Amino acid sequence: MPEGVPSPSFHAMWKELLPLGKAPGGGYRRYAWSGPDIECREWFRHQARTRGLAYEVDRNGNQWAWAGDKSAGDALVTGSHLDSVPEGGAFDGPLGVISALAAYDELRSRGTEFTCPFAIVNFADEEGARFGLACVGSRLLTGTLTREGAHALRDADGVTLPQAMEAAGYSPEALGPDPERLARIGAFVELHIEQGRALAETPHPVAVASAIWPHGRWRFDFRGEANHAGTTRLEDRRDPMLTYANTVLAARKKARLAGALATFGKVTVEPNGVNAVPSQVSGWLDSRAPDAETLAAVVGEIERAAGERGGRDGVAVEVTRESRTPLVEFDHVLRDRLVGLLGGDVPVLPTGAGHDAGILSASVPTAMLYVRNPTGVSHSPAEFAEEDDCVAGVSALADVLEGLV
């Protein structure tokens, strides 16, 4: 860090980032490669350079801030993401990035000696709000998303991922797996707000992650026949909205019976007129379960329910799997080491939420810390963590990183 230029405190960084991408309703719209996302990325670049860290953007748009020789290998990496879901909260992603920067500041103030390269990362397009696929940056890094797959991604306006990157001033030419960079990482630790309220039932502000449930996204297309809402008899209709509505209810029932989760959170309707029977309804299912077998069974039951109801309604049903992430068991050795570094008396929790850490876990030792969320609300403007718990998260992350460097 340049002499005489102090690093911004956690509170100052939070205050500076908070207004970027904030929507009128109080939530955030920091979609990948949009104006607000570019503002957030510029904020990260500024934070890196303020600290004298070596800043770079990799071939997939992920931002890195390095201390030490990045080519030496066995690097310790921390960070998260800055993009958001539609009307998302302030903490999901940004808390991990700000805490990483603040933890680095804390280690510098302690006089910690870094015996390995150290990096803070902002992964691109973790939420998948614009192109429909979560963790695009980390999937490209690890090769679980190919160059061809990335080029095929389009947003609702038909803009491709490469076009969006280019419009934002970033080159998409080298999109694709990055094994050389991946090989430099010795361990990755991500801090994140808890997306649930297990910690709220305890006196602990911080937990260590054990696993991420398998999860995926499926597109359901229901095709019927457009017609006049005021003249078409009910018995003459081929209304895909009825089939869709029944499928939503079936998803809730099948998930409840299996101890899983199933959510239709996005829907489009054609022609989308108040006085028209729809010709097509498309709904996107997000489903998660404790194990792969349960997940497959729940989604299969939902598909069968949709097909059976579609047959009765005269509606064709087509289901397309858009993404699927297997069960993630975080590295047991690293997980147990984190628990020890935090004193041993710390909760170890699974989650149903996906993260970049989950994508990286198949390639490098990976761990996560969760910061207490008193209400459990996430992906909403009501998402919240107490200031004292956020500060405790920074201290816990600093303790963990100090023990690993």
N, C-alpha and C positions, 0 to 999 in steps of 0.2 A: 504494500500500500504506500503511495507517495507520502513522504514525510510532511506532517502538518495538515494532512487532509483526513479527518476522522470519518470512519464508516458510519452510515446512518444506523440508528438504533432500530430494533424490531418495530417499535411503535411508529417511528418516522417512516420506515419502509411501508408499513401497513397503510398509513395515512396517505402516502403518495400513490400507491397502487389502487386503493379503494375506488376512486371515481372512474377508473378506466373501464369502458365498456358497460357502464351501469345504465340499465334501461329505465324508462319512466315508471314502471311498476315496482321498481326496487330491486329486481333481480339483475342478472348479467347476461349479456349476449356477446361473449368473446369467442366467436366462431373462428375456426382455423383459417388463417390467411385473410381475414377480414380486417377492416380498419382498426377496430379495438384490439384485435390480436396483435397486429403490427405495433400498436402503441405499447402493449405489454412486453413484446419482444425487445423493443427499444429500451424500455425500463430495465429489463434484465441485462442488456448489453451495457447500459450505464452503470448498473450495480457492479458488474464484473470489473469494469475499467476503473471505477472508483477505488476498488481494493487492489489494483495492480495485478489482477488475475489475467491470464492469457485467454482472450475471448476468441471463439470460433463457432462457425455454423457447419455442421456436417452435411453430407450429401443428401440427407433426408429432411433437412430443415430443423433438426434438433440443435439447441444452443448449449454450448459448453463454456465453462469458466475454469481454467486450470491453474493449479499451484504446483510447481515442480515440473520435472521432465515427463511430459505425457507419453513419450515414446519408450520410457523405461519399463512399462508394464506393471501389473499387479496394483493398479490404481484403486484407491478407495473413492467411490462416487456416491453422492447423495443428491437429492432434488425431487422434482415432481413435474407438474404442468401448470400452465396459466390459462388455457382455454376453458370454456364452460359449456354446460348444457343450456338449452333455451330457458331463460329466466332462472338461471342457476344461482347458487349462493356464493358468498364471498370467500369461503374457506376451502372448498373442495379444489385441491391443486395448489392455489397460491399459498396456503398455510405451509405446505411442504417446501416450496421454493424460498419463501421469506425465512422460514426456520433454518434452512440450510445455510443461507447467507449469514444469519444471525449466529448460528452455531460456529461457523468459521471465524466470525469476529470474536466470539467467546474463546475459542481455542488460541487465537493470536494474543488475546489479553492474558491468557494463562501462561503464555510462553511455550505452548506445546510444540515439540519438534516433530515435523512430518518426515517419517522415514520412508514414505512411499509417495508417489504422485497422488494428488487429491483433485477432485473435480466436483463442480456443482452443475447439474443439468436441468434444462427446461425442455421436456419432451414435447414435440409438436403433435397437435390434434389427438390428445388423449381421449377426449369425450366422444368424438365421432359425430358431433351435432350437425356438421355440414355435409359430410360425405357418407354417413351411415355406418362407418366402420370405426370402432374404438381402437385406441392405442396405435394409430397409424405410424407415428414416428418410431416407436419401439419395435413394432412388428417389422418395419422395413429394416431397421438396424440388425435385427436377429435373423432376418430372412423368412419369417413366417408370413410376410406379405411380399410377393415378388414385384419386380419392376412392372411387369405386365398387369398385375393386379392393381397396382397403384395408378397406372395410366388409365385404367378402366373406371376408376371411381369418379362419379359425377354428383354434383349437388342438385337441389330441386330445380335450379334454373338451367341445368344441362352443362354447367361449367365443370371441366375436368380438374382433377387435382393439379396436374402440371400447369394448366392455364391459370389457376388461382395462385399458385406459387409465383409464376412469372409476372402476373399482374401486381403482386406484392413486392416485386423486386428481387426475387430469389430464383436461382437457376434450378430447373428440374432435371437437367440433363443427366445427372449421375444418380438419380433415384434408384434404390435397390439395396440388397444386402451389403453390410459393411463389416466383414469378418475381421479385418485388421484392427478396426476401432474396438470391436467387441472383445478381441483378445487382450486388449490393454487393461480391461476392467478385472480387478481381483475380487471386488465385492461391491454390492450396491445396497444402500439402506435408504428407504423412502419413508418420510414422515407424512401422515395424512390425518385429517379429522376423522373420527370414528363415524361411520355411516350406519348408525344404530345406537342403542342406548344401554348396552351391556355395562359399560364403565360407569354410567350414571347410577347404577345400583351398588357401586363400590366406593371406597374412599380414595381410589387411585385416579390421578389425572392422566396417566399414560399406561398403555398396554403394549405388548409385543404380539405381532401377528403369528398365527400358526398355519393358516391355510386360506385359500380362496376357493369358494365353491365353483364347480364347473357351470358355465353359463353360455348363452348364445342369443342370437337374434334371428327371427324368421319373418319373412314377408308373406302375408296371406292376401291373395287377390280373389275377390268375390265378383263374378261377372254375371249380370242379369240383363234386364232390358229397360232402357229409358222409356218413360211414358208420362202422361199428364196426370198430376196428382188429383185434379178435380174431376176427371171424367173416367178414369180407369177403375173398373170394379176391383175390389180386393182379391176376388178369386181369379181374376185375369192377370194379376201382376206377377212379374219375376223380379222381386225386390231384393237386391243383394244386401241392403241394410238390415233386413230381418236376419239373414244368415250371419252377418257380421255380429249383430247384437247377441244372438244366441251363442256364438263362439266365445265372445267376451265373458259371458256368464259361465260357460262350460270351463273356460280356462281357470277361473277363480275356484270352481268346485274341484277340478282335477288336482290343482296345486294344493288346495287345503287338505284333501284326502291323502296326498302323498308326502306331506310335510315339506313341500317345495314352494317356489314362488313363480307366478306367471302374471305378466302385465301387458295389456295392450295400451301403449302410451302415445302412439302416433297413428293418425288415420287421415286418408285423403278420400274425397268423394267426387265422382263425375256424374253429371255435369255440375253438381253442387248448386242446384237451384231450389229455392224454397217450394216452388210449385211443381217440382219434377220428381218422379220416381227415379232413383239413381240407376245408371247403367253399370257402374262399377264402384266398389268400395275396396280400398286397400288398407290393411291394418298391419302394424308391426308388433310382433310378440317378442317380449324379453322374458326369458325363463331361466331360472337358477335352481339348483338342488344340491344336497349334500354330496351326491356322488353321480357319476356318469350314467349309471343304469337307471336311477330315478329320473334324471333329467330326460333321457331318451323316452322313458315310459310316459312321462307327463306330456311331452310334446306330441308323442304318438297318439295319445288319447284326445288331445285337443284337435289334432288333424282329423281323426275319425269323427269326432263330434261335428266338426265343420262340414265334412263331406256328407254325413248323414242328413244334416239339416239342409244343406244345399240341394240334395236330391229331392227333398220335399218341397223346397221353394222354387225349383226350376233354375237354380243358380249354379254355375260352374265354379269350382274352388281349386285354386292352384297355390301350392306352398313352396317357397324358395328359402333355403337356408342361406343367410347372408354372412353369418360368422358363428364360430363356436370355439370356446376356450376350455380346455380340459381342466380337471382338478389341479390346483397348485398346492403342493406341500413345500413350504419354505424350507430352505436348507437347515436341517436340524442342528448341525454343529454351530452355525452362525446364530441361529435363533437362541440356542441355549447360552451362547456366549453373551448375547445382548441381555438376556435375563440376568446373568451373573453380574454384568457390568452395571446393571441398574439395582443391584442389591439382593436379587433373588426373589424378593416379595413383590412381584409384578404380575398382573393377569396376562394370560396367553389366550388369545381369542381368534376364532375363525371369522370370515366375513363372506358375504355374498356379492360384494362389490369388486369389480375388476380394476386392475391398476397396471401401470407400466412395470412395476416390480414383478407382477405375475408373469408378464411376457418375458422379462429378462431371466426369470428363475430357471428356465430350461437351459440356459447357456452359462450363467455365472452364479456364484453363491449370492443369495438375495434375502433381505429381511425387511420388515416394516415395523414402524411404531405408530400407534394410534393415540390421538389426543381426545380426551373426553368431550362428548357432545351431550349436553344436559337433556335435550329433548329427543335426540335421535333423528331429527329432521335433516334431510340432505337433498340436493338437487332442487332446492327451493330457496327463495329469498329469506325464509325463516331459519336457515342453517346458521348454527351459532356455536361458539365455544367461549368460555370465560377467559378473560385476559390472563388471570393467574395460571390457568391451565395451559394456555398458549406459551407463556413464559416457562412453565415447567417442562413443556415439550421441547423447547429450545435447549434447556439445560440437559434434559435426558439425551437428546440427539448429540450434543457436545460431549457428554460423558461417553456415549457409545463410540463416537468417532475417535475420541482420544484413546480409548482402549484398543481400537483397531489399527490406528496409524503407528 
